Structure formats: C-alpha cells, structure tokens
Amino acid sequence: MRIANLSGRLVLITDDQARAVDVEEASDGRFGADPQAVYERWAEFRSWAGSAELPQGQRFEAAHLGSPAPAPRQLLAIGLNYRAHASESGFEAPEGLPPVFTKFATSISGPVTEVALPPEGHTDWEVELVAVIGTRAERVSEADAWSHIAGLTVGQDISERITQLAGPIPQFGLGKSFPGFTPMGPWLVTPDEFDNPDDLELSCSINGEEVQKSRTSDLIFSVPALVSKLSAVLPLLPGDVLFTGTPAGVGLGRDPQRWLAPGDALVSSVEGIGELRQNFKG
C-alpha cells in the first residue's frame, strides 16, 4: 500500500502509481483529509484500506505532492550509520548507541521542490531511507520493531555545513533545518510491499552525475535496531519520522570538497519507493 499527501490531502496511490484516491471521499468521511492524522488510527486505516472498494482515482502531478508525514511531533535523524560515511567524515564507526540529532519540522517539504541556498554557505546532500512510526513504540525489541512502522519513504538530509559546524559545539539541528532542507516522498510504502525491507538500494545524483550509491543492508544500525534502541530511551509516537543515515559520497568528505550551487538538480531515490527532485537557486 502507498499513501501520499496530494495538495494537503491524504490519498491512496493506485498500483500503477499514476492515480490517487482521496481517502476522505472514498471512506465517506470515516478518515479525514489530514495526511498526518492517519497515523493515530493506523491499524484501523490499514484494515479499511485493505478491504475497501476503491474508485479508479485521479491522475496527478508529482509537483503537487507533499511530505507523507508533514507535521511529526518528533523528527529524529541518525549520524554515521554507514561505515564508509563515518570514515569519510573522520570518525570511528559508532558502537552501542548511534549518534542522534533532530531536524525541525518547518524544514519539511514534498518530493519536488525548489530550494534556496543560504548565502555564503556550504550546502551538502545526504540521501536517506526514512521510516515513519505507525504505532507507539516504547521499549520494543528488534524482533517486534517492524510491526510499529507504518512505512518507508525517501528523504534528503540537506545540510549547510558552515552553520552545522559553527560554534564551540556542532549546530546539527540548525544547520540541517533551513527552509526546504527536509524533503520527503514521493509517498509512504508499507513494509509488506518489499521483498526485504532491510535491503534496499539508495542513491542520488547531481545534474545526472551519481554521487551516492549503497544499500540499506550496509546500515550499522538497521531500521529495527534503531527503533529498538531509540524506544528504550523515549517513546516513538505515531507519525514520528526517523531518518536512518546517509552512505558515503557527501560533499564534505570529498577532496576537494564539493557543495551544491545555484542551478544544480539533485535526484534522490530508494528502490521500491521512488525519487525526490530538488532544484537549487541562489
């Protein structure tokens, strides 16, 4: 099952991924139009969507899609979760607990956007697999973790490195939360749609040049491990967003270093989900 945010309304995406069914209309008002609100009733919604007689739906443009989780109460992001990325960043691979930071919700956007580059900045790219929580997770085991996940989507943890690394301690939250720095989409795909949700290819390119490519099976902390470790510290709530980390190939780790520039087109994708498209302006 795929759900999406189409012009601010919750929709189901048809099997050919070309049409959208408005959930509020198809359910006769049983479920509302708010894309974020559905996670509070996720089990009920899944049951309805799995048995409902749905109309054909309407064709849509990707530019009208928003984030499938546009207003999470918590947005947690993981650092250094691929060994090669930890190495290119000058750090040892983490053990025990993964590095965790937050991105602020005002930076969230949809899958097809134009992003203004901060003046005199060093703006970097980080493609990531993103998990959205479907049922409250508190002190859950790895074995049970997937049952708490509504689905997976594509994310870009766009990062302004000067702001991020300024001051006596890093400013991860601020450096990664400029407007448009958290695109997600194009939709949320439930875990049952994948042959193996723990092994998906992810990649991104700039102006057609591939700059990152890896598989989520290379994660140091898998999606279930992250849910288990995080939920041991704090409850993960329905609709919360978890950025799981980026593989090697970011601009910061290159020699010479490389940054996004006005006119650049960034395309980010995850196998079985889809892609994001960000164009940058000065």
N, C-alpha and C positions, 0 to 999 in steps of 0.2 A: 504494500500500500504506500502511496505517495500523497502527502498533504502539502499544501502551499499557501502562501499569503499573496493573493491576487488583488491588487489595488486596495489593500487593507482588509480583505475579507477571506475567511477560511474556505479553501476549496480542496476537493479531491482531484488528483490528476489521473486521467484515464490511462489504460495500459499502453496506448501508443504515445503517451506523453505529449499529445498535441491538443488535448481538450481539458477543460476544467469544469467541475461540477460544484456549484455553490452549495455549501453544506447547510446553511440556514434554510434555504429554499427546499432542498431535497429532503431535509428531515422535518419539514413543516414546523420549524421553529424549536424543535427539541434541543438543537445545539445552535448557539449563537454565531454571529459572524466574526467575532474577535478571534484571530489566529492564536493568540497567547492563552486564551481562556480554556481552550480544548484540553490542555494538559492536566487541568484539575479534574477532568472527567475522562481520563484517557482510556481506562478499561471499558467503560460504558460506550465510549465513542468507537473503539475498535470493534466491539461486539455489533453495534449498529451498522458500521460501515461494511463489515464482513457479510452481512445478510441483506442489506437494503437493495431494493430495485432502483438503480440509479438511471437518470436520464443520460442522453448522449453527451451533454456538456457543450461548452462554447470554446471556440478557438481563442487563443490569447497570444500576446506578445511578451517575450521574456523581460522586456524593459519595464513591464507593469508588475513584475513580481517583487515582493518584499522579503525580508527575512522570515523563515518559517517559525522563528522564536524571536519576535521583535522587542519584547519587553520582559526579559527574565529577571527574577529577583536576585539571582546570583549568576555571574559570568566568571568562571574560573578558567585559567589558562596554565598550561604546563610548559616549563622550560627544559631544554637539554634532554629531550626524551628520545632522541636518536643518537647513537654513539658518534657517528661521523659529524653530526652537527655540534655536539659537545666539544669534539676535538677542534673543529674549525673556529669555535668560539673561545678556545683557550682554556677549557675547563675539563676536569675529570668527569666521566660518566657518573651520574648520581646513583646512590645506593640508599636503601631504607625508604625515605620519603622523597618524592620528586619535588623539584622547585615549583612553587605555585605563585601566581600573581593574578591580578584581576584586570579586566578591561571594563571601561564604563559604558553603560547602556546607550548613552547618547551617541556613541560612535557606530552603532549597529546600522547596517544598511542592507539593501537587497543585492541580488546577484549581478545586475548590470547597472553600473554607476559611473559617474564622472567624479573624480576625487581631486580636490585642490591640495597641492603640495605646500606644506608650511614653508614660508620664506627662509632662505639660508639654512635649509635643513638637509639631513642625510636620511632620506626615506627608503626603507628596505621592504622586502617582500618575504612572506612566510606562509606557504600553503599548509593547510592542516585539515585533518579529519575532525569533525565536530560531532559530539554526542549531545542529545537533548534528553533530559530526565523525564520519564513518564509517570512514575510513581515514587513517592517519598522513599529515599534510601538513607537508612541510618544504621550503621554498624552491620553492613551486609557483607557476606562472603563473596569471594571472586566467583564461586560456582553459581551464585544467585544474581550476580550483578546484571547480566543481560536482561533479566526479567524486569528490571527497574528502568530500562532505557526505552524511550519512545521510538527513537530512530536516529539516523545519521544524516549529516549534511556536509557540504563543503564550506570551509572557512578560509579567510585570509587574515592573518595577524599582521597587518601593515604596521610598520614600526618606524618612528622617527628617532634615529639613534642619538643625535645630539641631546635632545630632551631626555631620552631614556637614560643616558649615562652621565647626565649633569649632576653636580652637587656632591656632597660627601657620601651619599648612598644612591644607588640607581633609582630612577623615577620610572619604573616599568609601567605603572598604571597610566601616568600622564603621557609618556612617550608613545603609547600604543592606543591612545583614545582620542586622537584628533577626529573631526567630523569625517565620516565615511571610512574610517580605518578598520571597521569590523564587518565587512560584507559576508553574508551567509546565503546559502541557497544551492541550486535554484528551488529545491524543495526538500522535505524531510522524507527519508526512505526507511521503512520499518525493518528491523534486523532480519526478519524471516525472508526478505526479498533477496538476500545474498546467499551464495553457496557457502561462504565462510566470511562472516563479518570481521574476523580478526586478521584477514589477509587481503587488503585492497591496495591497488596501485594509486599513488597520488603524484601529481606533477604540476609544474607551472612553467610558463614561457613568457618572455618579454619580446614583443614585436616579432613573434614567431620563433625566437631562439629559446630552446629548452634550457632552463636554469636550475630546476629541481626535479628529481625523479626518485621515488623509493616505493616501498611497500609498508603497510602498517604492521605487517608481521615483524618488521625490524624495530618496532617500538620497544624501548627498555621496559616501560610500564604499559601493558596492554590496556585497552579500554576497561575490561572487568577489573584489572588490578587498580586502575585509577579510581574507579567508583568505590571499590572496597577500601582503599587507603584514605580517600577523602572523607567517605562517610563514617570512618572511625573517629574523625575529628569534628565534623559538623554535618548536620542533616543536609542532604541534597533534595531540593524541593521540585515538585512538578513544574516543568518548563525551564528549569535551570539549564545553562549552557556550559559545556565543557570542551574547550579547545585542547586537543591532545598532544600538541607539539609539532614542530616542523623538522623535516630532514635537512641534510646538508645542501649547500648551494646558495645560501643567502648572500646578499651583497657585502655584509660586514666581514664575512670570512674569506673574501676573495683578495687576490694580490695582482693588480691593485684593487682596492675596494671599489664597489660599483653601487650607484644609487639611482632610484627612479627619477626620471626627468620629464618635463612637460612634453606631451605628445606620445609618451610611452603607452602601450597597450599590454596589460597584464592579464593572462588567461590562466586560471587555476582549475584543476579537475581532480575528481576522485572516481575511480572505477565503480560503475554501477549506480552512480548518483547523478553526475552531470558536471557543469562547469560554471565558474564565475568569470565575468569580464569587467575589468576596471580600466578606464582611460584616465590619464592624469593631465592636469593643467597647472600652470603656474599661478 
